[in-house]
């Protein structure tokens, strides 16, 4: 069974087995996740989830990433998971279409504290979690999404269970049971796309909580099916609507690292619109163009992306909420043309209510892009027609920040510092996170994160 292969790999892996590139990629993604959580806390996101997490009770085992109060490890993982994903600014693996860090970092931070783990232990568990998330999603590319299920919510509990189990030093046989148990809590509906709800932000939190619980249940003697993945009533048979190829999970495991191919977002919005934003930027670059000059914008959009970022409301009416705006490609393109940037300030209550941006959004049209490969790795094309008759075109091979066009360490650090409000101690925290393997424990990292998050 593939869950056995996965469990044995996770149980046997050691830090010396990780190349420099894998260690560095893992540290980069954990750093990005921490920065996104800090930004969410500074902007006041995630308060309902935080309230619930603090009320769950339990022994004081771990602090949520941006907090000072110790909670039970499952509760802390829940709160951290919500905060990492709250802005939809966290990383995405293109082939898997999963937010790998959002279901890896919460369990690593929470159980790492509970077990008094070193930074090296947490880094190793983080690498295991990131790789597992990528491979589980790649088993059925877009298979969860096409059936209305959020892939991150579906595979996230298994990822968190493996991270928690490894930090708890569970043997491989127990990890198999943890995976089997976690599979029963895999979920996450995409119905929010047709409403003003932000339930998607809760999915990594619920996944992280359930994964930590699954590892604990397995350690206590509960059992789960080893066929949780490929069984006829397993995760993929139940929740995906496209074929599953389990060789994507096991081929090259431990030698070929998908964790080095996770994209880091430069925009706090759905990954599937990023390439359109880049193509429009390329079209108008070097031209003295204002939004009032725009007569028409045509963007080519991958067929799998269309129902997610070009829904019935997109470009017709103002976004129904700030979260809805993050999945509204026409409106986001219009905001880019008006403001010159798309950042966390783009998606505020005041910003989404601007009538001039909506008027421009109504001039943005999408056409289906015919191309091979996954939607999140698709090329982009935009044609901008101006009121004076000029036609500007832009084309990009992929979105900035993706595996094909990765952000440099300096670019990532700039994003992190911005998320931390450019506070003086943010540079210290970024250095500690990039050098996580040298930390004796998580205390300094958590203290700095909490201090930075408390400053609005």
VMD Tcl script that draws the C-alpha trace (Angstrom):
set ca {
  {0.00 0.00 0.00}
  {1.24 3.48 -0.84}
  {0.52 4.75 2.68}
  {3.06 2.20 3.95}
  {5.68 3.43 1.49}
  {5.01 7.01 2.57}
  {5.14 6.16 6.29}
  {8.36 4.18 6.02}
  {10.02 7.01 4.08}
  {8.94 9.60 6.66}
  {10.04 7.48 9.61}
  {13.47 6.68 8.16}
  {14.40 10.09 6.71}
  {17.13 12.04 8.48}
  {18.40 15.58 8.10}
  {21.60 14.36 6.38}
  {19.34 12.90 3.67}
  {18.25 16.40 2.68}
  {20.37 18.22 0.14}
  {21.23 21.87 0.65}
  {18.61 22.80 -1.94}
  {15.87 20.90 -0.12}
  {16.82 22.36 3.25}
  {16.92 25.87 1.82}
  {13.61 25.47 -0.02}
  {11.97 24.17 3.16}
  {13.28 27.09 5.20}
  {12.07 29.54 2.53}
  {8.55 28.15 2.60}
  {8.34 28.04 6.38}
  {9.56 31.65 6.44}
  {6.93 32.66 3.89}
  {4.22 30.96 5.93}
  {5.29 32.75 9.09}
  {5.25 36.10 7.30}
  {1.78 35.49 5.91}
  {0.46 34.62 9.37}
  {2.02 37.76 10.84}
  {0.43 39.90 8.13}
  {-2.97 38.32 8.75}
  {-2.68 38.97 12.48}
  {-1.61 42.58 11.96}
  {-4.61 43.16 9.70}
  {-7.08 41.55 12.11}
  {-7.89 38.41 10.11}
  {-8.90 35.10 11.64}
  {-10.45 36.40 14.85}
  {-13.37 33.90 14.98}
  {-10.98 30.97 14.57}
  {-8.67 32.42 17.19}
  {-11.55 32.80 19.64}
  {-12.59 29.20 19.13}
  {-9.03 27.90 19.42}
  {-8.49 29.61 22.77}
  {-11.76 28.13 24.06}
  {-10.93 24.53 23.15}
  {-9.08 23.98 26.38}
  {-6.53 21.30 27.06}
  {-3.05 21.45 28.57}
  {-0.82 24.42 27.66}
  {1.38 22.65 25.13}
  {1.99 25.16 22.35}
  {1.47 28.74 21.34}
  {-0.17 29.50 18.01}
  {2.33 31.08 15.67}
  {1.31 34.70 16.27}
  {0.07 34.39 19.87}
  {1.38 34.39 23.43}
  {-1.13 32.08 25.15}
  {-0.25 28.38 25.23}
  {-3.04 26.05 24.10}
  {-3.29 22.35 23.41}
  {-1.19 21.40 20.39}
  {-4.25 20.57 18.22}
  {-5.86 23.93 19.07}
  {-2.63 25.80 18.38}
  {-2.28 24.04 15.02}
  {-5.84 25.02 14.12}
  {-5.26 28.71 14.87}
  {-1.95 28.79 13.03}
  {-3.38 27.04 9.97}
  {-6.13 29.61 9.60}
  {-3.71 32.51 9.97}
  {-1.21 31.17 7.43}
  {-3.96 30.90 4.79}
  {-6.18 33.84 5.80}
  {-4.83 36.25 3.15}
  {-4.53 33.58 0.42}
  {-0.93 34.76 0.15}
  {0.64 31.37 0.86}
  {2.50 29.09 -1.53}
  {1.08 26.74 -4.16}
  {2.49 23.70 -5.93}
  {1.30 23.97 -9.52}
  {0.86 20.30 -10.36}
  {-0.77 19.42 -7.06}
  {-2.67 22.73 -6.65}
  {-2.19 22.53 -2.90}
  {-1.09 25.09 -0.34}
  {1.69 22.95 1.08}
  {2.98 25.20 3.87}
  {-0.48 25.95 5.25}
  {-0.89 22.29 6.30}
  {2.77 21.65 7.17}
  {3.85 24.64 9.25}
  {0.95 24.55 11.79}
  {1.60 20.96 12.87}
  {5.36 21.47 12.80}
  {5.17 24.54 15.03}
  {2.59 23.11 17.45}
  {3.97 19.62 17.89}
  {7.51 20.97 17.71}
  {6.78 22.96 20.86}
  {4.97 20.09 22.53}
  {7.97 17.82 21.94}
  {10.62 20.49 22.69}
  {12.00 19.86 19.21}
  {15.07 21.55 17.84}
  {14.99 23.75 14.77}
  {16.63 20.91 12.85}
  {13.83 18.53 13.89}
  {11.20 21.01 12.76}
  {13.01 21.64 9.47}
  {13.11 17.90 8.74}
  {9.43 17.49 9.59}
  {8.69 20.51 7.42}
  {10.46 18.95 4.44}
  {8.46 15.75 4.94}
  {5.20 17.69 5.09}
  {5.87 19.85 2.04}
  {6.89 16.87 -0.08}
  {3.90 14.83 1.07}
  {1.45 17.63 0.26}
  {2.86 18.06 -3.25}
  {2.81 14.36 -4.04}
  {-0.66 13.69 -2.63}
  {-2.07 16.51 -4.74}
  {-0.19 15.39 -7.85}
  {-1.79 11.93 -7.70}
  {-4.89 13.46 -9.30}
  {-4.08 16.90 -10.77}
  {-7.11 19.17 -10.38}
  {-9.09 16.06 -9.51}
  {-10.31 17.39 -6.18}
  {-11.09 20.88 -7.49}
  {-13.02 19.64 -10.50}
  {-15.37 17.86 -8.12}
  {-15.89 20.88 -5.89}
  {-13.36 19.90 -3.20}
  {-10.42 22.02 -2.03}
  {-7.34 19.84 -2.49}
  {-5.57 21.43 0.48}
  {-8.44 20.50 2.77}
  {-8.59 16.99 1.33}
  {-4.93 16.00 1.67}
  {-4.06 18.37 4.52}
  {-5.00 16.09 7.42}
  {-2.68 13.37 6.11}
  {0.15 15.87 5.71}
  {-0.29 17.20 9.24}
  {-0.57 13.68 10.63}
  {2.75 12.71 9.08}
  {4.44 15.89 10.34}
  {3.05 15.42 13.84}
  {3.85 11.72 13.85}
  {7.43 12.26 12.76}
  {8.02 14.90 15.44}
  {6.49 12.47 17.96}
  {8.90 9.78 16.67}
  {6.13 7.33 15.90}
  {7.23 4.12 14.15}
  {6.20 3.60 10.54}
  {3.47 1.09 11.42}
  {1.82 3.69 13.67}
  {2.23 6.36 10.99}
  {0.27 4.14 8.60}
  {-2.61 4.15 11.05}
  {-2.29 7.91 11.51}
  {-2.60 8.39 7.76}
  {-5.58 6.05 7.65}
  {-7.33 7.95 10.41}
  {-6.50 11.36 8.93}
  {-7.98 10.38 5.58}
  {-11.45 10.21 7.09}
  {-11.32 13.94 7.90}
  {-10.19 15.05 4.46}
  {-12.64 17.69 3.19}
  {-13.03 21.31 2.17}
  {-15.86 22.42 -0.10}
  {-15.39 25.05 -2.80}
  {-18.97 26.28 -2.41}
  {-17.59 29.54 -1.00}
  {-16.86 30.54 -4.60}
  {-20.56 31.22 -5.17}
  {-21.00 33.28 -2.00}
  {-19.32 35.95 0.09}
  {-17.97 33.38 2.59}
  {-14.33 32.89 3.54}
  {-14.58 29.25 4.63}
  {-11.58 28.36 2.47}
  {-9.35 30.05 5.03}
  {-10.57 27.55 7.64}
  {-9.59 24.47 5.64}
  {-5.88 24.40 6.57}
  {-6.76 25.02 10.20}
  {-9.21 22.14 10.34}
  {-6.79 19.92 8.42}
  {-3.94 20.73 10.81}
  {-6.05 20.09 13.89}
  {-7.36 16.79 12.54}
  {-3.90 15.68 11.46}
  {-2.43 16.26 14.92}
  {-5.38 14.40 16.44}
  {-4.93 11.52 13.99}
  {-1.30 11.09 15.05}
  {-2.33 11.11 18.69}
  {-5.12 8.61 18.09}
  {-2.77 6.27 16.29}
  {-0.22 6.56 19.10}
  {-2.98 5.69 21.57}
  {-3.85 2.53 19.63}
  {-6.58 3.60 17.23}
  {-6.33 2.05 13.78}
  {-6.85 3.36 10.27}
  {-7.03 1.60 6.90}
  {-3.71 1.16 5.13}
  {-5.72 1.41 1.89}
  {-6.80 4.97 2.74}
  {-5.34 6.28 -0.52}
  {-5.95 3.73 -3.28}
  {-8.83 1.79 -1.74}
  {-12.14 1.60 -3.59}
  {-13.63 3.82 -0.88}
  {-10.40 5.68 -0.22}
  {-9.55 9.35 -0.44}
  {-9.28 9.56 -4.22}
  {-12.18 7.28 -5.06}
  {-14.41 9.31 -2.76}
  {-13.27 12.88 -3.35}
  {-11.75 13.22 -6.83}
  {-13.44 13.30 -10.22}
  {-10.35 12.63 -12.34}
  {-8.07 9.57 -12.59}
  {-5.53 8.89 -9.87}
  {-1.96 7.88 -10.67}
  {-0.28 6.64 -7.49}
  {3.13 6.49 -9.09}
  {3.16 10.28 -8.63}
  {3.29 9.61 -4.90}
  {6.04 7.03 -4.82}
  {8.30 7.50 -7.86}
  {11.59 9.06 -6.85}
  {10.44 9.56 -3.27}
  {13.46 10.78 -1.36}
  {15.54 11.51 -4.45}
  {13.32 13.79 -6.56}
  {11.95 16.60 -4.43}
  {8.75 18.36 -5.48}
  {9.19 20.58 -2.42}
  {11.81 22.51 -4.41}
  {9.15 23.28 -7.06}
  {6.55 24.98 -4.89}
  {5.69 28.50 -6.03}
  {5.70 31.49 -3.67}
  {3.00 34.07 -4.31}
  {3.77 37.69 -5.10}
  {0.02 38.54 -5.02}
  {-2.43 37.83 -2.14}
  {-5.03 36.22 -4.39}
  {-5.92 32.92 -6.01}
  {-2.87 31.45 -7.75}
  {-4.91 30.74 -10.88}
  {-5.19 34.44 -11.73}
  {-1.53 35.34 -11.19}
  {-0.43 34.59 -14.73}
  {-3.19 36.87 -16.07}
  {-2.00 39.70 -13.82}
  {1.54 39.20 -15.06}
  {0.43 39.15 -18.70}
  {-1.53 42.39 -18.31}
  {1.44 43.98 -16.56}
  {3.65 42.89 -19.46}
  {1.20 44.40 -21.96}
  {1.15 47.87 -20.43}
  {4.78 47.97 -19.31}
  {6.65 50.89 -20.82}
  {3.47 52.61 -21.98}
  {1.92 55.67 -20.37}
  {-1.46 54.03 -19.79}
  {-4.08 54.87 -17.20}
  {-7.27 52.98 -16.45}
  {-9.29 55.65 -18.27}
  {-7.43 54.76 -21.46}
  {-8.70 51.16 -21.41}
  {-11.36 50.18 -23.94}
  {-11.07 46.41 -23.68}
  {-8.89 43.77 -22.03}
  {-8.82 40.17 -23.22}
  {-7.01 37.59 -21.10}
  {-6.49 33.94 -21.97}
  {-7.38 31.67 -19.04}
  {-6.79 27.95 -18.62}
  {-10.03 25.94 -18.82}
  {-9.56 24.60 -15.28}
  {-9.11 28.13 -13.95}
  {-12.21 29.63 -15.59}
  {-14.84 28.33 -13.14}
  {-12.72 29.36 -10.16}
  {-11.58 32.89 -11.04}
  {-14.11 33.83 -13.74}
  {-17.37 32.84 -12.09}
  {-20.81 34.29 -12.91}
  {-20.30 37.31 -10.64}
  {-16.75 38.09 -11.77}
  {-16.51 41.38 -13.62}
  {-20.26 41.89 -13.47}
  {-20.78 43.18 -9.95}
  {-18.42 44.34 -7.22}
  {-16.86 41.52 -5.18}
  {-19.23 40.35 -2.47}
  {-16.46 40.36 0.12}
  {-12.74 40.94 0.29}
  {-12.20 37.19 -0.02}
  {-14.48 37.03 -3.04}
  {-12.29 39.66 -4.66}
  {-9.31 37.34 -4.42}
  {-11.12 34.97 -6.80}
  {-12.43 37.64 -9.18}
  {-9.97 37.85 -12.07}
  {-11.65 40.74 -13.99}
  {-11.86 42.88 -10.87}
  {-8.27 42.10 -9.83}
  {-6.99 42.95 -13.31}
  {-8.91 46.22 -13.13}
  {-7.43 47.00 -9.71}
  {-3.96 46.37 -11.14}
  {-4.64 48.82 -13.98}
  {-5.89 51.47 -11.55}
  {-3.29 51.08 -8.82}
  {-0.27 49.64 -10.59}
  {0.02 46.93 -7.92}
  {-1.97 44.11 -6.35}
  {-1.12 43.74 -2.67}
  {-2.86 43.28 0.68}
  {-4.33 46.78 0.40}
  {-6.09 45.76 -2.82}
  {-8.52 43.53 -0.96}
  {-10.10 45.74 1.70}
  {-13.72 46.72 2.19}
  {-13.00 50.20 0.88}
  {-11.06 49.00 -2.14}
  {-13.59 46.48 -3.43}
  {-16.35 49.10 -3.28}
  {-14.72 51.45 -5.81}
  {-17.13 52.07 -8.72}
  {-14.35 53.15 -11.08}
  {-12.54 49.81 -10.66}
  {-15.78 47.92 -11.29}
  {-16.34 49.94 -14.46}
  {-12.93 48.86 -15.73}
  {-13.55 45.27 -14.63}
  {-16.57 45.18 -16.92}
  {-14.18 45.75 -19.83}
  {-12.12 42.66 -18.96}
  {-12.99 39.52 -20.94}
  {-11.64 36.01 -20.61}
  {-11.12 33.52 -23.41}
  {-10.22 29.89 -22.96}
  {-6.52 29.10 -23.21}
  {-5.77 25.82 -24.96}
  {-2.54 24.45 -23.52}
  {-1.08 21.32 -22.01}
  {-0.15 21.09 -18.36}
  {-1.79 22.16 -15.10}
  {-3.65 25.43 -14.74}
  {-1.29 26.90 -12.16}
  {1.67 26.39 -14.52}
  {-0.04 27.73 -17.66}
  {1.39 30.55 -19.76}
  {-0.42 33.87 -19.88}
  {-1.57 36.13 -22.68}
  {-3.33 39.50 -22.60}
  {-4.50 41.92 -25.27}
  {-5.21 45.46 -24.07}
  {-7.08 47.73 -26.48}
  {-6.94 51.45 -25.73}
  {-9.52 54.10 -26.48}
  {-7.19 55.66 -29.07}
  {-7.14 52.39 -31.01}
  {-3.73 51.16 -29.94}
  {-3.46 47.46 -29.15}
  {-0.95 46.28 -26.54}
  {-0.11 42.63 -26.07}
  {1.60 40.81 -23.25}
  {2.69 37.21 -22.96}
  {4.46 35.35 -20.15}
  {5.64 31.76 -19.91}
  {4.29 31.38 -16.40}
  {3.48 33.39 -13.32}
  {6.16 35.15 -11.32}
  {7.05 33.19 -8.21}
  {6.27 29.83 -9.79}
  {8.82 27.03 -10.12}
  {9.67 28.28 -13.61}
  {10.14 31.89 -12.45}
  {10.99 31.65 -8.74}
  {11.31 34.57 -6.39}
  {14.91 35.19 -5.35}
  {15.87 35.13 -1.67}
  {15.94 38.92 -1.78}
  {12.43 39.03 -3.30}
  {11.17 36.65 -0.63}
  {12.79 38.68 2.11}
  {11.18 41.84 0.74}
  {7.77 40.13 0.85}
  {8.42 38.93 4.40}
  {9.50 42.37 5.61}
  {6.42 43.96 4.02}
  {4.19 41.40 5.71}
  {5.82 42.34 9.01}
  {5.23 46.04 8.41}
  {8.99 46.65 7.92}
  {9.48 46.53 11.67}
  {13.14 46.53 12.78}
  {13.15 43.00 14.25}
  {11.63 41.46 11.13}
  {15.10 41.03 9.63}
  {16.20 39.10 12.70}
  {13.22 36.78 12.40}
  {13.81 36.19 8.69}
  {17.44 35.29 9.41}
  {16.43 32.88 12.16}
  {13.88 31.18 9.91}
  {16.30 30.81 7.01}
  {18.77 29.36 9.52}
  {16.17 27.29 11.36}
  {18.38 24.19 11.49}
  {20.67 26.06 13.90}
  {17.95 26.97 16.43}
  {18.04 24.94 19.66}
  {14.26 25.25 19.97}
  {11.39 27.41 18.70}
  {11.30 29.93 21.55}
  {13.10 32.82 19.88}
  {11.18 32.37 16.62}
  {7.83 32.34 18.41}
  {8.68 35.31 20.61}
  {9.67 37.40 17.60}
  {6.62 36.33 15.57}
  {4.25 37.23 18.40}
  {5.88 40.62 18.92}
  {5.72 41.49 15.21}
  {2.13 40.27 14.91}
  {0.94 42.44 17.78}
  {1.95 45.65 15.99}
  {-0.76 46.91 13.62}
}
mol new
graphics top color blue
foreach p $ca { graphics top sphere $p radius 0.5 }
foreach p [lrange $ca 0 end-1] q [lrange $ca 1 end] { graphics top cylinder $p $q radius 0.2 }
display resetview
